[in-house]
Amino acid sequence: MDLVETVEIVPGRLHMLGFPIGQAYLWRDGEGLTLVDAGHAGAAPAIETAIRSLGLGPERLERIVLTHCHRDHIGAAEELAARWGAEVLAHRLDAPVIRGEVPVPEPVLLDWEVPLYEHGLTVPEAPPTRVDRELEDGEVLPFGDGAVVVHAPGHTPGSIGIHLPRHGVLFAGDCIAGVGQVMLGVFNVDRAAAQDSFRRLAALSPSLACFGHGAPLAADTATTLAKAAA
């Protein structure tokens, strides 16, 4: 079984779960747990082990919020949801892809993105995954003292960010990357739309930004995001 790296980001509240490619985030509200993204197919046992290593139980997993439809973000969601009864949530536009009803939208790759994209295809293909609730822009979800859905299309049509305004936390999915530097995420189906979404997310001025790839940004976050978005 692959091991999942567990990194505390906000004491008692937020942990990052690191996979060979990408990461997910575990948010804690008292007894309830929310997983933002779900790693690759086959990662469910490792995610459960990581949760238990924090002194928590996977049976406390109430929901899995998927930021978009790519295999390295949705892979373990179906297995975790089936085992523990968690609700799976995703944007309306990506839900049919996640369910396996339509193909994954193909990105328009820049030349330098091609080898990276081919490497990403080594991640196991995700199984069809149920989506219990289809999300829209502006919806407020019952975790993090009010988690706001921010539609951020461009990486995929139904990409979303999740903003916890009372905690200053932003989960940016793959719209923004933090690998080496803060930058627009790669593998976009619509680069211009992705740039607009980057600016929209940056305008939220979070104090902590959590990316699908790369280390979370916790210092001078709002300024760094604004400069990168510009």
Backbone as a ProteinNet text record, in pm:
[ID]
protein_1_A
[PRIMARY]
MDLVETVEIVPGRLHMLGFPIGQAYLWRDGEGLTLVDAGHAGAAPAIETAIRSLGLGPERLERIVLTHCHRDHIGAAEELAARWGAEVLAHRLDAPVIRGEVPVPEPVLLDWEVPLYEHGLTVPEAPPTRVDRELEDGEVLPFGDGAVVVHAPGHTPGSIGIHLPRHGVLFAGDCIAGVGQVMLGVFNVDRAAAQDSFRRLAALSPSLACFGHGAPLAADTATTLAKAAA
[TERTIARY]
84	0	87.8	57	129.2	106.7	208.3	194.4	156.2	76.8	35.6	108.8	179.8	245.4	139.2	145.2	47.7	117.7	73.5	136.6	30.8	53.2	-40.2	-21.6	-129.5	-126.7	-185.4	-300.8	-363.7	-384.4	-319.1	-327.4	-471.5	-497.4	-627.9	-737.5	-706.8	-810.3	-781.9	-659	-632.1	-501.3	-509.1	-390.5	-387.2	-267	-245.3	-207.2	-266.7	-234.8	-162.1	-35	47.2	58.8	39.5	50.1	171.2	208.6	320.6	300.5	176	140.2	20.1	37.4	-74.4	-101.7	-206.9	-241	-389	-436.9	-572	-561.1	-673.4	-674.2	-786.3	-755.7	-852.7	-883	-1009.1	-1054	-1137.1	-1114.4	-1184.8	-1273.1	-1399.1	-1494.3	-1542.5	-1479.8	-1521	-1509.3	-1622.8	-1623.4	-1630.1	-1664.8	-1685.7	-1562.2	-1543.9	-1429.5	-1478.2	-1407.3	-1430.9	-1300.5	-1306.1	-1190.6	-1209.3	-1111.9	-1112.4	-1018.2	-1076.4	-1009.4	-972	-941.2	-932.7	-820.8	-717.6	-603.2	-635.6	-550.9	-561.6	-636.9	-679.4	-746.7	-655.7	-713	-636	-579.3	-596.7	-537.6	-625.1	-745.5	-836.7	-776.9	-715.7	-659.4	-551.8	-469.2	-365	-425.8	-533.1	-600.7	-661.5	-721.9	-778.9	-670.1	-555.9	-443.8	-396.5	-389.7	-346.8	-443.9	-574.2	-674.3	-659.6	-640.1	-624.2	-496.5	-392.5	-266.3	-281.8	-388.1	-416.5	-504.9	-534.1	-620.6	-767.6	-800.4	-937.5	-984	-1113.4	-1167.6	-1226.5	-1200.1	-1257.2	-1408.9	-1469.7	-1615.9	-1670.8	-1582.7	-1624.7	-1619.9	-1585.2	-1577.8	-1719.6	-1759.4	-1895	-1911	-1807.4	-1820.3	-1683.6	-1687.1	-1568.7	-1601.7	-1530.9	-1553.6	-1445.7	-1486.6	-1393.5	-1379.7	-1256.8	-1236.9	-1248.3	-1227.6	-1245.1	-1234.4	-1243.1	-1268.4	-1144.6	-1023.6	-904.4	-874.5	-810	-790.4	-711	-618.6	-537.2	-610	-735	-813.9	-939.3	-986.8	-1112.9	-1095.2	-972.6	-952.3	-1007.7	-989.3	-1030.8	-1167.2	-1233.2	-1358.5	-1467.6	-1483.4	-1590.6	-1571.9	-1449.3	-1424.4	-1445.6	-1396.2	-1414.1	-1561.5	-1633.2	-1774.6	-1856.6	-1826.8	-1900.3	-1875.1	-1752.4	-1715.9	-1767.4	-1768.7	-1798.3	-1921.6	-1989.2	-2114.1	-2098.4	-1980.2	-1956.9	-2031.6	-2076.6	-2140.4	-2031.6	-2049.5	-1954.1	-2014.4	-1936.9	-1983.8	-1887.9	-1942.5	-1862.5	-1948.3	-1883.5	-1958.4	-2041.3	-2152.8	-2245.8	-2178.2	-2085	-2025.4	-1923.1	-1863.5	-1768.2	-1832.6	-1952.9	-2016.8	-2033.4	-2076.8	-2091	-1958.6	-1848.6	-1716.7	-1680.2	-1701.6	-1668.5	-1748.5	-1873.3	-1957.6	-1920.1	-1833.2	-1794.6	-1892.2	-1981.3	-2083.1	-2029.4	-1930.5	-1868.9	-1718.1	-1638.9	-1492.7	-1438	-1318.9	-1247	-1211.6	-1239.3	-1206.4	-1056	-1015.2	-873.8	-817.6	-702.5	-641.1	-574.7	-556.6	-477.3	-338.5	-242	-111.4	-13.9	59.7	177.5	288.7	387	492.1	559.5	589.1	662	575.2	441.9	351.7	340.6	377.9	354.3	419.9	551.4	609.8	549.3	513.3	448.2	313.7	239.6	108.3	122.1	219.4	240.4	278.8	357	391.3	266.7	177.9	55.3	-34.6	-23.3	-105.5	-62.3	50.5	90.4	5.1	-68.1	-162.2	-275.1	-315.3	-421.6	-549.3	-615.4	-741.2	-845.4	-922.7	-1022.5	-1144.4	-1205.3	-1329.3	-1444.8	-1555.9	-1675.5	-1710.3	-1736.7	-1755.1	-1887.7	-1963.7	-2092.3	-2071.8	-2163.6	-2169.3	-2307.5	-2312.1	-2439.5	-2500	-2414.6	-2463.5	-2385.2	-2456.8	-2395.1	-2396.5	-2280.1	-2260.9	-2270.6	-2303.3	-2305.6	-2225.1	-2183.8	-2109.3	-2188.4	-2119.6	-2181.1	-2250.1	-2265	-2326.4	-2238.9	-2303.6	-2232.4	-2249.2	-2137.6	-2137.4	-2117.8	-2171	-2172.7	-2044	-1932.4	-1809	-1725	-1626	-1539.4	-1613.1	-1722.1	-1803.6	-1856.9	-1888.2	-1943.9	-1842.9	-1841.8	-1745.8	-1814.3	-1759.1	-1821.5	-1762.4	-1849.1	-1807.6	-1779.1	-1659.8	-1621.4	-1594.3	-1683.4	-1662.5	-1538.5	-1443.5	-1315.2	-1282.3	-1361	-1341.7	-1212.8	-1170	-1049	-960	-927	-853.1	-941.5	-1063.6	-1172.9	-1295.3	-1401.8	-1519.9	-1581.6	-1573.5	-1636.4	-1539.2	-1420.8	-1325.9	-1382.7	-1354.7	-1398.9	-1286	-1294	-1220.4	-1318.4	-1266.9	-1348.4	-1287.9	-1368.1	-1321.1	-1386	-1302.4	-1351.1	-1323.6	-1413	-1382.6	-1357.2	-1421.9	-1401.9	-1265.8	-1200.8	-1068.1	-959	-997.3	-899.1	-833	-903.1	-845.6	-908.4	-824.8	-870.8	-813	-899.7	-857.6	-873.9	-762	-762.7	-769.4	-770.2	-767.9	-645.2	-663.4	-551.1	-555.3	-641.7	-640.4	-508.4	-455.8	-329.1	-236.5	-110.2	-9.8	94.8	155	258.9	387.9	417.4	536.8	654.3	740.2	854.3	817	708.8	657.5	506.1	440	295.5	266.9	185.3	165.5	31.5	-9.8	-127.9	-106.1	-208.1	-198.3	-182.8	-135.8	-110.1	-227.3	-218.8	-313.5	-455.9	-467.9	-597.6	-671.2	-802.5	-883.8	-909.4	-901.8	-922.8	-831.8	-716.4	-615.7	-665	-734.9	-784	-884.4	-974.1	-1069.7	-997.9	-894.3	-817.6	-749.4	-698.7	-636.3	-738.4	-858.5	-965.5	-1000.4	-1004.6	-1036.5	-927	-801.8	-689.5	-711.1	-743.8	-764.1	-881.8	-986	-1102	-1066.1	-992.7	-952.4	-856.2	-761.7	-666.3	-736.3	-844.5	-917.2	-985.2	-994.7	-1050.3	-954.3	-828	-724.3	-716.8	-698.7	-688.9	-556.3	-553.6	-428.7	-357.2	-429.5	-372.4	-431.2	-345.8	-390.3	-337.6	-426.7	-392	-412.5	-307.2	-308	-316.2	-361.6	-361.6	-222.9	-129.6	9.4	98.2	189.9	279.4	242.6	340	321.7	219.3	137.4	45.5	121.6	53.7	112	50.4	135.2	85	149.4	241.4	307.4	290.3	249.3	223.2	135.7	36.2	-43	-119.2	-195.2	-278.8	-193.2	-81.2	7	68.7	116.4	178.7	80.6	-42	-142.5	-176.5	-192.1	-226.3	-119.4	7.6	117.5	123.9	105.1	109.6	-8.9	-125	-242.6	-230.1	-155.8	-138.9	-36.6
-119.8	0	125.2	219.1	345.9	419	491	573.3	714.2	780.5	918.1	1006	1106	1201.7	1291.3	1308.1	1388.8	1509.3	1629.4	1752.8	1841.4	1882.1	1972.5	2114	2174.6	2308.7	2409.7	2378.1	2460.1	2369.2	2396.1	2305.2	2272.9	2141.8	2094.7	2106.9	2163.8	2191.3	2132.6	2150.3	2121.3	2047.2	1936.2	1858.8	1839.6	1840.9	1806.9	1660	1589.2	1449.6	1444	1409.4	1413	1277.5	1275.5	1155.2	1168	1061.4	1074.1	1185.9	1205.4	1319.2	1387.4	1511.3	1589.1	1562.4	1625.4	1616.2	1645	1606.1	1634.3	1703.4	1750.1	1822.7	1770.8	1753.6	1705.6	1818.7	1861.6	1968.8	1908.4	1956.9	1903.5	2009.3	1975.2	2056.3	1971.9	1984.8	1903	1756.3	1686.5	1543.8	1514.4	1613.6	1590.3	1618.6	1539.7	1555	1580.2	1667.4	1693.3	1671.9	1596.7	1574.4	1656.5	1741.7	1819.1	1748.9	1686.1	1598.1	1465.4	1366.4	1229.7	1147.1	1210.3	1133.1	1040.6	941.8	852.5	724.8	654	526.1	431.1	362.6	271.4	334.3	466.8	536.3	533.2	477.8	482.4	421.8	302.6	248.4	338.8	399.7	488.4	614.4	664.8	781.5	746.6	630.3	586.5	572.2	516.3	503.5	641.7	736	871.7	935.8	916.9	973.2	913	783.4	718.1	762.8	792.9	837.9	971.6	1044.8	1173.4	1155.6	1029.9	1002.9	1018.8	1015.6	1031.7	902.7	894.7	775.3	807.6	726.3	753.4	749.3	686.4	686.7	827.5	920.4	1059.2	1142.9	1079.6	1150.2	1177.5	1304	1342.1	1374.2	1430.5	1471	1470.7	1451.6	1460.8	1562.7	1674.8	1780.5	1769.9	1751.6	1734.5	1866.5	1918	2047.4	2039.3	1919.5	1900.9	1752.1	1719.1	1581	1498.2	1545.7	1471.7	1354	1253.9	1124.2	1132.8	1229.7	1241.1	1314.5	1353.2	1423.6	1346.8	1258	1189.5	1040.4	988	844.4	759.8	803.4	721.9	760.6	857.6	909.4	803.6	726.9	627.3	523	473.1	370.5	425.7	545.2	605.3	631.5	683.9	715.4	589.3	484	359.8	295.8	309.7	244.6	319.3	452.9	531.8	619.3	614.7	688.9	837.7	881.6	1024.2	1069.8	1194.9	1257	1308	1286.1	1333.6	1454.6	1563.9	1688.9	1734.4	1787.1	1839.7	1936.4	2023.2	2118.8	2047.2	2107.5	2051.1	2018.9	2101.3	2081.8	1968.2	1935	1823.1	1693.4	1700.7	1581.2	1468.4	1495.3	1384	1315.1	1390.1	1329.7	1240.2	1289.9	1213.7	1083.8	1089.9	969.4	873.1	915.2	830.8	833.9	933.6	941.5	1005.9	1093.6	1160.2	1159.8	1173.5	1169	1290.1	1272.6	1383.7	1484.4	1613.2	1711.8	1721	1727.7	1730.4	1871.6	1884.5	2016.6	2062.3	2191.9	2250.5	2275.1	2192.7	2191	2286.9	2360.1	2430.4	2328	2361.3	2264	2208	2295.8	2250.4	2167.3	2171.3	2093.4	1947.6	1919	1785.6	1674.5	1681.8	1572.4	1562.3	1675.5	1671.9	1600.8	1629.9	1568.6	1417.9	1376.9	1234.3	1163.4	1231.5	1174.1	1158.6	1256.1	1249.1	1134.1	1089.5	977.6	844.8	845	724	701.8	803.5	787.9	695.3	599.4	507.5	582.8	535.5	597.2	579.9	683	678.8	598.9	522.4	452.6	552	515.5	599.3	623.6	747.7	788.9	862	826.2	892.1	1037.1	1122.1	1258.8	1276.7	1292.7	1302.6	1442.2	1542.1	1680.1	1758.7	1817.5	1900.1	2045.7	2107.4	2240.1	2349.2	2469.1	2589.1	2698.3	2795.8	2909	2977.2	3007.8	3082.8	2999.6	2868.8	2784.7	2783.9	2769.6	2763.7	2623.4	2557.9	2421.1	2419.6	2316.6	2316	2263.1	2325.6	2298.6	2424.9	2430.4	2547.1	2675.3	2664.8	2781.5	2853.7	2775.7	2830.3	2830.1	2722.2	2706.8	2749	2848.7	2906.3	2843.6	2795.5	2739.8	2854.6	2853	2955.3	2885.8	2904.1	2843.7	2906.3	2821.9	2868.8	2792.4	2810.3	2732.3	2768.4	2675.9	2696.6	2575.1	2529.9	2403.6	2291.9	2286	2209.2	2299.4	2266.2	2352.7	2366.2	2260.8	2263.4	2273.4	2324.7	2344.5	2444.6	2419.5	2509.9	2534.8	2648.9	2673.1	2665	2642.2	2643.5	2745.8	2844.3	2954.6	2945.1	2946.3	2951.5	3091.9	3187.5	3326.9	3351.8	3277.9	3301.3	3252	3170.2	3119.9	3171.9	3245.9	3297.3	3191.1	3078.4	2963.6	2951.6	2926.7	2900.9	2768.9	2679.3	2558.6	2589.5	2597.5	2647.4	2538.4	2410	2304	2316.4	2297.7	2308.4	2437.4	2531.4	2660.6	2732.2	2718.2	2779.6	2667.7	2676.8	2579.3	2649.4	2572.6	2626.7	2549.2	2495.9	2414	2504.2	2531	2619.1	2765	2803.6	2939.6	2934.3	3040.7	3048.5	3089.6	3008.9	3029.3	2970.9	3004.8	2943.3	2793.1	2715.2	2571.2	2529	2407.6	2356.9	2272.3	2232.6	2140.4	2198.7	2320.8	2387.6	2361.2	2343.8	2330.8	2468.1	2573.7	2710.7	2801.5	2834.2	2908.5	3048.6	3116.4	3251	3246.6	3148.4	3134.4	3101.5	3017.5	2983.2	3106.6	3193	3316.7	3406.1	3416	3492.6	3433	3299.5	3232.7	3255.7	3253.4	3283.3	3421.2	3520.8	3655.6	3660.6	3585.9	3584.2	3522.7	3414.3	3351	3440.3	3502.5	3590.4	3707.7	3755.6	3870.4	3839.5	3712	3675.5	3708.3	3733.5	3773.8	3681.5	3551.4	3459.8	3476.9	3430	3427.2	3293.5	3192	3060.3	3007.4	2971.4	2914.1	2771.8	2677.7	2536.5	2492.7	2439.5	2404.7	2253.5	2212.8	2070.9	2016.2	2104.8	2066	2178	2142.2	2241.2	2273.3	2327.2	2356.3	2465.8	2454.5	2563.5	2693.3	2802.8	2935.6	3001	3031	3082.6	3213.8	3267.8	3394.6	3491.1	3614	3714.1	3658.8	3581.3	3506	3594.9	3689.3	3773.2	3852	3906.9	3985.2	3897.8	3779.9	3689.5	3644.9	3611.1	3570.2	3684	3803.8	3918.3	3946.5	3940.8	3964.7	3857.1	3730	3621.4	3628.7	3666.2	3676.8	3788.1	3892.4	4006.8	3978
0	0	0	-89	-89.5	41.2	85.5	204.2	162.8	244.8	222.4	322.1	272.7	360.8	423.7	554.9	627.2	687.5	649.9	696	759.1	884.7	950.7	895.6	849.7	793.4	891	948	1052.9	1172.7	1285.1	1400.2	1439.5	1447.3	1489.5	1386.8	1270	1170.7	1032.5	983.5	842.7	826	751.3	714.5	563.5	509.5	369.8	360.4	265.8	239.5	106.1	108.8	-11.4	-77.9	-210.8	-292.6	-385.8	-455	-549	-650.6	-694.7	-778.9	-715.5	-671.1	-617	-470.5	-423.1	-281.3	-259.6	-142.8	-97.6	37.8	88.2	215.1	302.8	430.9	528.7	626	628.4	717.7	829.7	951.3	1068.3	1131.8	1150.4	1226.9	1344.1	1460.9	1574.3	1541.8	1540	1509.3	1360	1279.3	1136.6	1053.6	947.3	856.7	714.8	645.5	504	429	320.6	235.4	108.5	79.2	-44.3	-142.2	-242.8	-338	-272.4	-356.7	-304.5	-363.7	-420.7	-466.2	-581.7	-600.7	-716.2	-682.1	-783.2	-763.6	-686	-589.3	-505.3	-380.7	-363.9	-248.6	-124.4	-134.1	-19.8	107.3	102.8	227.1	287.9	203.6	254.7	315.6	255.5	311.7	446.7	456.1	583.6	690	652.7	746.9	791.9	697.2	732.4	830	807.7	898.3	1037.2	1042.6	1173.3	1243.2	1166	1225.7	1297.4	1264.1	1329.9	1452.8	1486.5	1601.1	1567.5	1437.7	1391.7	1326.7	1299.5	1236.5	1100.9	998.3	866.5	864.2	965.1	971.9	998.8	1037	1059.9	931.9	820.7	693.7	643.1	644.9	609.1	461.5	400.1	259.7	192.1	61.2	-24	-131.6	-130.4	-228.5	-335.5	-459.7	-570.5	-645.6	-655.2	-719.7	-871.1	-928.1	-1071.7	-1103.5	-1231.8	-1272.8	-1304.8	-1278.3	-1319.7	-1227.4	-1285.3	-1218.4	-1088.9	-1078.6	-957.4	-845.7	-869.3	-768.1	-726.7	-812.9	-784.3	-759.3	-775.9	-785.8	-673.6	-547.7	-433.5	-379	-441.8	-385.7	-379.3	-486.6	-489.6	-379.9	-364	-262.6	-122.2	-96.2	36.3	66.6	-32.4	-11	11.9	-64.8	-49.9	86.2	135.1	260.2	381.9	375.1	495	484.2	371.3	357.8	336.4	297.3	274.7	149.3	153.1	37.2	-57.8	-187.8	-287.8	-358.9	-364.2	-421.6	-531.3	-640.6	-751.2	-830.2	-908.2	-988.9	-1095.3	-1127.3	-1226	-1359.4	-1404.3	-1535.8	-1540.7	-1427.7	-1423.2	-1374.9	-1318.6	-1262.7	-1364.7	-1489.4	-1584.5	-1617.3	-1615.2	-1638.3	-1520.6	-1400.5	-1279.8	-1274.2	-1318.2	-1319	-1431.3	-1521.6	-1633.4	-1748.6	-1752.4	-1856.8	-1984.7	-1970.7	-2086.9	-2066.6	-2173.5	-2159.8	-2084.4	-2030.6	-1969.1	-2078.3	-2059.2	-2163.2	-2184.3	-2311	-2344.5	-2326.6	-2260.8	-2246	-2374.9	-2384.5	-2492	-2433.8	-2472.8	-2406.6	-2472.6	-2388.3	-2436.1	-2457.7	-2539.2	-2572.1	-2447.3	-2351	-2232.3	-2138.6	-2159.4	-2074.4	-2119.7	-2244.7	-2300.2	-2218.5	-2185.3	-2106.5	-1966.4	-1907.3	-1776.2	-1785.1	-1888.8	-1906.5	-1926.6	-2006.5	-2028.7	-1899.3	-1814.8	-1684.4	-1598.2	-1603.2	-1524.1	-1563.9	-1688.6	-1734.2	-1673	-1599.5	-1528.2	-1403.6	-1360.1	-1249	-1294.3	-1212.2	-1255	-1293	-1397.3	-1438.5	-1328.8	-1304.3	-1197.3	-1241.4	-1150.6	-1184.9	-1190.3	-1254.8	-1245.6	-1098.5	-1067.4	-928.3	-914.6	-816.5	-797.6	-753.6	-793.5	-742.8	-680.6	-550.5	-479.2	-486.6	-501.8	-504.7	-608.9	-702.8	-805.6	-759.9	-765.6	-708.2	-813.3	-766.2	-848.2	-777.9	-855.5	-801.2	-690.6	-581.2	-472.6	-366.8	-389	-285.2	-160	-45.4	82	139.6	166.7	215.5	366.6	434.5	581.1	644.2	612.6	685.8	684.4	772.1	776.9	809.3	886.9	923	799.5	696.1	573.8	462.2	382	272	142.8	77.1	-42.1	-167.7	-255.4	-383.7	-480.2	-540.2	-636.9	-770.4	-866.2	-997.4	-1059.3	-1100.1	-1152.8	-1280.5	-1388	-1510.1	-1582.3	-1665.9	-1745	-1740.1	-1619.7	-1608.8	-1661.8	-1611.2	-1669.6	-1665.3	-1739.3	-1736	-1597.3	-1517.4	-1386	-1270.5	-1293.7	-1183.2	-1082.2	-955.5	-850.3	-750.9	-684.8	-562.1	-446.2	-327.8	-206.3	-111.6	-73	10.7	148.5	250.2	389.1	441.7	417.1	450.1	597.7	687.2	831	878.4	797.4	832.7	739	637.2	541.1	458.1	436	365.1	226.7	128.1	-8.6	-56.7	-101.3	-172.7	-321.2	-392.1	-528.9	-634.4	-592.9	-691.7	-780.4	-911.2	-1005	-1085.4	-1048.5	-1116.9	-1091.8	-969.9	-931.6	-885.3	-920.2	-876.4	-790.3	-702.1	-614.8	-624	-741.1	-760.3	-797.7	-700.9	-726	-714.6	-776.9	-768.1	-781.4	-740.4	-757.2	-901.1	-969.9	-1113.1	-1154.9	-1276	-1333	-1343.5	-1307.3	-1320.9	-1465.5	-1485.6	-1620.7	-1670.2	-1797.5	-1860.5	-1865.6	-1912	-1914.6	-2046	-2036.4	-2157.3	-2219.6	-2139.1	-2187.1	-2104.9	-2162.2	-2086.7	-2048.5	-2137.9	-2106.6	-1991.6	-1993.8	-1883.9	-1753.3	-1761.2	-1641.1	-1582.3	-1667.8	-1619.5	-1550.5	-1607.9	-1543.3	-1407.1	-1400	-1273.4	-1170.4	-1214.3	-1124.4	-1062.2	-1145.4	-1092.7	-995.6	-1025.6	-936	-800.5	-801.9	-676.2	-598.7	-668.7	-602.4	-535.8	-596.6	-542.2	-409.2	-373.6	-242.1	-128.8	-160.3	-63.2	57.8	35.3	149.8	222.9	345.3	420.9	404.5	357.6	331.2	202.1	108.2	-18.9	-31.1	-57.2	-68.6	-213.4	-274.1	-415.2	-435	-553	-585.4	-608.4	-645.3	-667.6	-614.1	-526.2	-467.7	-324.5	-252.2	-110	-88.3	14.9	48.3	73.2	47.2	63.3	185.5	286.8	413.6	454.9	375.9	409	292.7	323.8	219.6	108.8	150.3	53.5	-41.7	11.5	-74.5	-173.3	-126.4	-213.7	-321.3	-281.9	-377.7	-485.2	-443.6	-541	-636.4	-582	-665.9	-769.8	-728.2	-821.4	-928.4	-887.9	-984.4	-1081.2	-1031.2	-1116.2	-1218.9	-1181	-1270.9	-1379.7
[MASK]
++++++++++++++++++++++++++++++++++++++++++++++++++++++++++++++++++++++++++++++++++++++++++++++++++++++++++++++++++++++++++++++++++++++++++++++++++++++++++++++++++++++++++++++++++++++++++++++++++++++++++++++++++++++++++++++++++++++

